[in-house]
């Protein structure tokens, strides 16, 4: 059958294969580390330059897209994007560490490539693969929580983590150190953010599954004309969401849980006003599932989540203090930084240079991506970022409520952490959220 296709159709099939494979590989951190930037006697974590295996797959998807969609290859008539591109290059050249700034610029433009390519493949395909990836991460998170160990594997991009090791993310309660699940990601909070997006895509697929039937699948369960594919499709969606929920709880990410709950309640509120009772019903069912899983989790590990929520533990208080302290790293005492910023990826370097007596591993970026954006890009760079988002909104024909609530959740996460700005996975999550925020008539 593949031989009967035209050359363009074959290339399109290969393009779709690589793009879906990329979605599966997003949480896996396999990479080629080609440069380490030393600061004093230590290595600068945010100055490590590497090429991710998932990025290579994305570029392959881009190549086959170019071969199969030649009509889509044209230069934009908008001067704004040329100005933005040239400005980003010039500002990166003036950075204290140009190679690091160009590296982060490369990550941003790679995420933008993904946002562009994903528009040429059905949303449900991307969501299904992402949900499956969430299922895998959820299973991995549960395994890590039960065994209290993250097994290191350089080919999968996973470092070993033990609760007894200094620097490992843990929850302290009842005189115990409980390992927070990492999945295959670099930090439990990143796992939480990834699973938050996976759960949201599961909701979209759940609603879509109901829409494709005259009655809900549960109502048709005992009818003879029930399609097996419909039934097993729903089983996959719900099972993956249940496992992903266990995974997000195992990450002990407060920001991800807060984002999930507020986004779900916003969905119920908005869809109630719009009288979309199908969406309200599905979200309500998932909320019931969430609280049942939470109850089971607390029975399994009593006291763990209450320690995280009550903020009474030593590590929780330390975490809050460190986050508040990072807000002093804005660096606008220099007027040049006000307009042009410290440089992309330069916040930790600028902070270390002001106080080089502290260990490099203690220096963290500002734990708020919006303040971090102003710190690294300045007013001019922030203006360009806001203008890009505004153009995405203006180019749309219809607002997608599900994706708007997803973006709201990512914004909430961004208020409490930096990984959406400082990591490859974070930029991909933001790109995926933005491109699905608004739909076009042709979609």
Secondary structure as a PSIPRED ss2 file (coil, helix, strand):
# PSIPRED VFORMAT (PSIPRED V4.0)

   1 X C   1.000  0.000  0.000
   2 X H   0.000  1.000  0.000
   3 X H   0.000  1.000  0.000
   4 X H   0.000  1.000  0.000
   5 X C   1.000  0.000  0.000
   6 X C   1.000  0.000  0.000
   7 X H   0.000  1.000  0.000
   8 X H   0.000  1.000  0.000
   9 X H   0.000  1.000  0.000
  10 X H   0.000  1.000  0.000
  11 X H   0.000  1.000  0.000
  12 X H   0.000  1.000  0.000
  13 X H   0.000  1.000  0.000
  14 X H   0.000  1.000  0.000
  15 X H   0.000  1.000  0.000
  16 X H   0.000  1.000  0.000
  17 X H   0.000  1.000  0.000
  18 X H   0.000  1.000  0.000
  19 X H   0.000  1.000  0.000
  20 X H   0.000  1.000  0.000
  21 X H   0.000  1.000  0.000
  22 X H   0.000  1.000  0.000
  23 X H   0.000  1.000  0.000
  24 X H   0.000  1.000  0.000
  25 X H   0.000  1.000  0.000
  26 X C   1.000  0.000  0.000
  27 X C   1.000  0.000  0.000
  28 X C   1.000  0.000  0.000
  29 X C   1.000  0.000  0.000
  30 X C   1.000  0.000  0.000
  31 X E   0.000  0.000  1.000
  32 X E   0.000  0.000  1.000
  33 X E   0.000  0.000  1.000
  34 X E   0.000  0.000  1.000
  35 X E   0.000  0.000  1.000
  36 X C   1.000  0.000  0.000
  37 X C   1.000  0.000  0.000
  38 X E   0.000  0.000  1.000
  39 X E   0.000  0.000  1.000
  40 X C   1.000  0.000  0.000
  41 X C   1.000  0.000  0.000
  42 X E   0.000  0.000  1.000
  43 X E   0.000  0.000  1.000
  44 X C   1.000  0.000  0.000
  45 X H   0.000  1.000  0.000
  46 X H   0.000  1.000  0.000
  47 X H   0.000  1.000  0.000
  48 X C   1.000  0.000  0.000
  49 X E   0.000  0.000  1.000
  50 X E   0.000  0.000  1.000
  51 X E   0.000  0.000  1.000
  52 X E   0.000  0.000  1.000
  53 X H   0.000  1.000  0.000
  54 X H   0.000  1.000  0.000
  55 X H   0.000  1.000  0.000
  56 X H   0.000  1.000  0.000
  57 X H   0.000  1.000  0.000
  58 X H   0.000  1.000  0.000
  59 X H   0.000  1.000  0.000
  60 X H   0.000  1.000  0.000
  61 X H   0.000  1.000  0.000
  62 X H   0.000  1.000  0.000
  63 X H   0.000  1.000  0.000
  64 X H   0.000  1.000  0.000
  65 X H   0.000  1.000  0.000
  66 X H   0.000  1.000  0.000
  67 X H   0.000  1.000  0.000
  68 X H   0.000  1.000  0.000
  69 X C   1.000  0.000  0.000
  70 X H   0.000  1.000  0.000
  71 X H   0.000  1.000  0.000
  72 X H   0.000  1.000  0.000
  73 X C   1.000  0.000  0.000
  74 X C   1.000  0.000  0.000
  75 X C   1.000  0.000  0.000
  76 X C   1.000  0.000  0.000
  77 X C   1.000  0.000  0.000
  78 X C   1.000  0.000  0.000
  79 X H   0.000  1.000  0.000
  80 X H   0.000  1.000  0.000
  81 X H   0.000  1.000  0.000
  82 X H   0.000  1.000  0.000
  83 X H   0.000  1.000  0.000
  84 X H   0.000  1.000  0.000
  85 X H   0.000  1.000  0.000
  86 X H   0.000  1.000  0.000
  87 X H   0.000  1.000  0.000
  88 X H   0.000  1.000  0.000
  89 X H   0.000  1.000  0.000
  90 X H   0.000  1.000  0.000
  91 X H   0.000  1.000  0.000
  92 X H   0.000  1.000  0.000
  93 X H   0.000  1.000  0.000
  94 X C   1.000  0.000  0.000
  95 X C   1.000  0.000  0.000
  96 X C   1.000  0.000  0.000
  97 X C   1.000  0.000  0.000
  98 X H   0.000  1.000  0.000
  99 X H   0.000  1.000  0.000
 100 X H   0.000  1.000  0.000
 101 X H   0.000  1.000  0.000
 102 X H   0.000  1.000  0.000
 103 X H   0.000  1.000  0.000
 104 X H   0.000  1.000  0.000
 105 X H   0.000  1.000  0.000
 106 X H   0.000  1.000  0.000
 107 X H   0.000  1.000  0.000
 108 X H   0.000  1.000  0.000
 109 X H   0.000  1.000  0.000
 110 X H   0.000  1.000  0.000
 111 X H   0.000  1.000  0.000
 112 X H   0.000  1.000  0.000
 113 X H   0.000  1.000  0.000
 114 X H   0.000  1.000  0.000
 115 X H   0.000  1.000  0.000
 116 X H   0.000  1.000  0.000
 117 X H   0.000  1.000  0.000
 118 X H   0.000  1.000  0.000
 119 X H   0.000  1.000  0.000
 120 X H   0.000  1.000  0.000
 121 X C   1.000  0.000  0.000
 122 X C   1.000  0.000  0.000
 123 X H   0.000  1.000  0.000
 124 X H   0.000  1.000  0.000
 125 X H   0.000  1.000  0.000
 126 X H   0.000  1.000  0.000
 127 X H   0.000  1.000  0.000
 128 X H   0.000  1.000  0.000
 129 X H   0.000  1.000  0.000
 130 X H   0.000  1.000  0.000
 131 X H   0.000  1.000  0.000
 132 X H   0.000  1.000  0.000
 133 X H   0.000  1.000  0.000
 134 X H   0.000  1.000  0.000
 135 X H   0.000  1.000  0.000
 136 X H   0.000  1.000  0.000
 137 X H   0.000  1.000  0.000
 138 X H   0.000  1.000  0.000
 139 X H   0.000  1.000  0.000
 140 X H   0.000  1.000  0.000
 141 X H   0.000  1.000  0.000
 142 X H   0.000  1.000  0.000
 143 X H   0.000  1.000  0.000
 144 X H   0.000  1.000  0.000
 145 X H   0.000  1.000  0.000
 146 X H   0.000  1.000  0.000
 147 X H   0.000  1.000  0.000
 148 X C   1.000  0.000  0.000
 149 X E   0.000  0.000  1.000
 150 X E   0.000  0.000  1.000
 151 X C   1.000  0.000  0.000
 152 X C   1.000  0.000  0.000
 153 X E   0.000  0.000  1.000
 154 X C   1.000  0.000  0.000
 155 X C   1.000  0.000  0.000
 156 X C   1.000  0.000  0.000
 157 X C   1.000  0.000  0.000
 158 X E   0.000  0.000  1.000
 159 X C   1.000  0.000  0.000
 160 X C   1.000  0.000  0.000
 161 X E   0.000  0.000  1.000
 162 X E   0.000  0.000  1.000
 163 X C   1.000  0.000  0.000
 164 X C   1.000  0.000  0.000
 165 X C   1.000  0.000  0.000
 166 X C   1.000  0.000  0.000
 167 X C   1.000  0.000  0.000
 168 X C   1.000  0.000  0.000
 169 X C   1.000  0.000  0.000
 170 X E   0.000  0.000  1.000
 171 X E   0.000  0.000  1.000
 172 X E   0.000  0.000  1.000
 173 X E   0.000  0.000  1.000
 174 X C   1.000  0.000  0.000
 175 X C   1.000  0.000  0.000
 176 X E   0.000  0.000  1.000
 177 X E   0.000  0.000  1.000
 178 X E   0.000  0.000  1.000
 179 X E   0.000  0.000  1.000
 180 X C   1.000  0.000  0.000
 181 X C   1.000  0.000  0.000
 182 X C   1.000  0.000  0.000
 183 X C   1.000  0.000  0.000
 184 X C   1.000  0.000  0.000
 185 X C   1.000  0.000  0.000
 186 X C   1.000  0.000  0.000
 187 X C   1.000  0.000  0.000
 188 X H   0.000  1.000  0.000
 189 X H   0.000  1.000  0.000
 190 X H   0.000  1.000  0.000
 191 X H   0.000  1.000  0.000
 192 X H   0.000  1.000  0.000
 193 X H   0.000  1.000  0.000
 194 X H   0.000  1.000  0.000
 195 X H   0.000  1.000  0.000
 196 X H   0.000  1.000  0.000
 197 X H   0.000  1.000  0.000
 198 X H   0.000  1.000  0.000
 199 X H   0.000  1.000  0.000
 200 X H   0.000  1.000  0.000
 201 X H   0.000  1.000  0.000
 202 X H   0.000  1.000  0.000
 203 X H   0.000  1.000  0.000
 204 X H   0.000  1.000  0.000
 205 X H   0.000  1.000  0.000
 206 X H   0.000  1.000  0.000
 207 X H   0.000  1.000  0.000
 208 X H   0.000  1.000  0.000
 209 X H   0.000  1.000  0.000
 210 X H   0.000  1.000  0.000
 211 X H   0.000  1.000  0.000
 212 X C   1.000  0.000  0.000
 213 X C   1.000  0.000  0.000
 214 X C   1.000  0.000  0.000
 215 X C   1.000  0.000  0.000
 216 X C   1.000  0.000  0.000
 217 X C   1.000  0.000  0.000
 218 X C   1.000  0.000  0.000
 219 X C   1.000  0.000  0.000
 220 X C   1.000  0.000  0.000
 221 X C   1.000  0.000  0.000
 222 X C   1.000  0.000  0.000
 223 X C   1.000  0.000  0.000
 224 X C   1.000  0.000  0.000
 225 X C   1.000  0.000  0.000
 226 X C   1.000  0.000  0.000
 227 X C   1.000  0.000  0.000
 228 X H   0.000  1.000  0.000
 229 X H   0.000  1.000  0.000
 230 X H   0.000  1.000  0.000
 231 X H   0.000  1.000  0.000
 232 X H   0.000  1.000  0.000
 233 X H   0.000  1.000  0.000
 234 X H   0.000  1.000  0.000
 235 X H   0.000  1.000  0.000
 236 X H   0.000  1.000  0.000
 237 X H   0.000  1.000  0.000
 238 X H   0.000  1.000  0.000
 239 X H   0.000  1.000  0.000
 240 X H   0.000  1.000  0.000
 241 X H   0.000  1.000  0.000
 242 X H   0.000  1.000  0.000
 243 X H   0.000  1.000  0.000
 244 X H   0.000  1.000  0.000
 245 X H   0.000  1.000  0.000
 246 X H   0.000  1.000  0.000
 247 X H   0.000  1.000  0.000
 248 X H   0.000  1.000  0.000
 249 X H   0.000  1.000  0.000
 250 X H   0.000  1.000  0.000
 251 X C   1.000  0.000  0.000
 252 X C   1.000  0.000  0.000
 253 X C   1.000  0.000  0.000
 254 X H   0.000  1.000  0.000
 255 X H   0.000  1.000  0.000
 256 X H   0.000  1.000  0.000
 257 X H   0.000  1.000  0.000
 258 X H   0.000  1.000  0.000
 259 X H   0.000  1.000  0.000
 260 X H   0.000  1.000  0.000
 261 X H   0.000  1.000  0.000
 262 X H   0.000  1.000  0.000
 263 X H   0.000  1.000  0.000
 264 X H   0.000  1.000  0.000
 265 X H   0.000  1.000  0.000
 266 X H   0.000  1.000  0.000
 267 X H   0.000  1.000  0.000
 268 X H   0.000  1.000  0.000
 269 X H   0.000  1.000  0.000
 270 X H   0.000  1.000  0.000
 271 X H   0.000  1.000  0.000
 272 X H   0.000  1.000  0.000
 273 X H   0.000  1.000  0.000
 274 X C   1.000  0.000  0.000
 275 X C   1.000  0.000  0.000
 276 X C   1.000  0.000  0.000
 277 X H   0.000  1.000  0.000
 278 X H   0.000  1.000  0.000
 279 X H   0.000  1.000  0.000
 280 X H   0.000  1.000  0.000
 281 X H   0.000  1.000  0.000
 282 X H   0.000  1.000  0.000
 283 X H   0.000  1.000  0.000
 284 X H   0.000  1.000  0.000
 285 X H   0.000  1.000  0.000
 286 X H   0.000  1.000  0.000
 287 X H   0.000  1.000  0.000
 288 X H   0.000  1.000  0.000
 289 X H   0.000  1.000  0.000
 290 X H   0.000  1.000  0.000
 291 X H   0.000  1.000  0.000
 292 X H   0.000  1.000  0.000
 293 X H   0.000  1.000  0.000
 294 X H   0.000  1.000  0.000
 295 X H   0.000  1.000  0.000
 296 X H   0.000  1.000  0.000
 297 X H   0.000  1.000  0.000
 298 X H   0.000  1.000  0.000
 299 X H   0.000  1.000  0.000
 300 X H   0.000  1.000  0.000
 301 X C   1.000  0.000  0.000
 302 X C   1.000  0.000  0.000
 303 X C   1.000  0.000  0.000
 304 X H   0.000  1.000  0.000
 305 X H   0.000  1.000  0.000
 306 X H   0.000  1.000  0.000
 307 X H   0.000  1.000  0.000
 308 X H   0.000  1.000  0.000
 309 X H   0.000  1.000  0.000
 310 X H   0.000  1.000  0.000
 311 X C   1.000  0.000  0.000
 312 X C   1.000  0.000  0.000
 313 X C   1.000  0.000  0.000
 314 X H   0.000  1.000  0.000
 315 X H   0.000  1.000  0.000
 316 X H   0.000  1.000  0.000
 317 X H   0.000  1.000  0.000
 318 X H   0.000  1.000  0.000
 319 X H   0.000  1.000  0.000
 320 X H   0.000  1.000  0.000
 321 X H   0.000  1.000  0.000
 322 X H   0.000  1.000  0.000
 323 X H   0.000  1.000  0.000
 324 X H   0.000  1.000  0.000
 325 X H   0.000  1.000  0.000
 326 X H   0.000  1.000  0.000
 327 X H   0.000  1.000  0.000
 328 X H   0.000  1.000  0.000
 329 X H   0.000  1.000  0.000
 330 X C   1.000  0.000  0.000
 331 X C   1.000  0.000  0.000
 332 X C   1.000  0.000  0.000
 333 X C   1.000  0.000  0.000
 334 X C   1.000  0.000  0.000
 335 X H   0.000  1.000  0.000
 336 X H   0.000  1.000  0.000
 337 X H   0.000  1.000  0.000
 338 X H   0.000  1.000  0.000
 339 X H   0.000  1.000  0.000
 340 X H   0.000  1.000  0.000
 341 X C   1.000  0.000  0.000
 342 X C   1.000  0.000  0.000
 343 X C   1.000  0.000  0.000
 344 X C   1.000  0.000  0.000
 345 X C   1.000  0.000  0.000
 346 X C   1.000  0.000  0.000
 347 X H   0.000  1.000  0.000
 348 X H   0.000  1.000  0.000
 349 X H   0.000  1.000  0.000
 350 X H   0.000  1.000  0.000
 351 X H   0.000  1.000  0.000
 352 X H   0.000  1.000  0.000
 353 X H   0.000  1.000  0.000
 354 X H   0.000  1.000  0.000
 355 X C   1.000  0.000  0.000
 356 X C   1.000  0.000  0.000
 357 X C   1.000  0.000  0.000
 358 X C   1.000  0.000  0.000
 359 X C   1.000  0.000  0.000
 360 X H   0.000  1.000  0.000
 361 X H   0.000  1.000  0.000
 362 X H   0.000  1.000  0.000
 363 X C   1.000  0.000  0.000
 364 X C   1.000  0.000  0.000
 365 X C   1.000  0.000  0.000
 366 X C   1.000  0.000  0.000
 367 X C   1.000  0.000  0.000
 368 X C   1.000  0.000  0.000
 369 X H   0.000  1.000  0.000
 370 X H   0.000  1.000  0.000
 371 X H   0.000  1.000  0.000
 372 X H   0.000  1.000  0.000
 373 X H   0.000  1.000  0.000
 374 X H   0.000  1.000  0.000
 375 X H   0.000  1.000  0.000
 376 X H   0.000  1.000  0.000
 377 X H   0.000  1.000  0.000
 378 X H   0.000  1.000  0.000
 379 X H   0.000  1.000  0.000
 380 X H   0.000  1.000  0.000
 381 X H   0.000  1.000  0.000
 382 X H   0.000  1.000  0.000
 383 X H   0.000  1.000  0.000
 384 X H   0.000  1.000  0.000
 385 X H   0.000  1.000  0.000
 386 X H   0.000  1.000  0.000
 387 X H   0.000  1.000  0.000
 388 X H   0.000  1.000  0.000
 389 X H   0.000  1.000  0.000
 390 X H   0.000  1.000  0.000
 391 X H   0.000  1.000  0.000
 392 X H   0.000  1.000  0.000
 393 X H   0.000  1.000  0.000
 394 X H   0.000  1.000  0.000
 395 X C   1.000  0.000  0.000
 396 X C   1.000  0.000  0.000
 397 X C   1.000  0.000  0.000
 398 X E   0.000  0.000  1.000
 399 X E   0.000  0.000  1.000
 400 X C   1.000  0.000  0.000
 401 X H   0.000  1.000  0.000
 402 X H   0.000  1.000  0.000
 403 X H   0.000  1.000  0.000
 404 X H   0.000  1.000  0.000
 405 X H   0.000  1.000  0.000
 406 X H   0.000  1.000  0.000
 407 X H   0.000  1.000  0.000
 408 X H   0.000  1.000  0.000
 409 X H   0.000  1.000  0.000
 410 X H   0.000  1.000  0.000
 411 X H   0.000  1.000  0.000
 412 X H   0.000  1.000  0.000
 413 X H   0.000  1.000  0.000
 414 X H   0.000  1.000  0.000
 415 X H   0.000  1.000  0.000
 416 X H   0.000  1.000  0.000
 417 X C   1.000  0.000  0.000
 418 X C   1.000  0.000  0.000
 419 X H   0.000  1.000  0.000
 420 X H   0.000  1.000  0.000
 421 X H   0.000  1.000  0.000
 422 X H   0.000  1.000  0.000
 423 X C   1.000  0.000  0.000
 424 X H   0.000  1.000  0.000
 425 X H   0.000  1.000  0.000
 426 X H   0.000  1.000  0.000
 427 X H   0.000  1.000  0.000
 428 X H   0.000  1.000  0.000
 429 X H   0.000  1.000  0.000
 430 X H   0.000  1.000  0.000
 431 X H   0.000  1.000  0.000
 432 X H   0.000  1.000  0.000
 433 X H   0.000  1.000  0.000
 434 X H   0.000  1.000  0.000
 435 X H   0.000  1.000  0.000
 436 X C   1.000  0.000  0.000
 437 X C   1.000  0.000  0.000
 438 X E   0.000  0.000  1.000
 439 X E   0.000  0.000  1.000
 440 X C   1.000  0.000  0.000
 441 X C   1.000  0.000  0.000
 442 X C   1.000  0.000  0.000
 443 X C   1.000  0.000  0.000
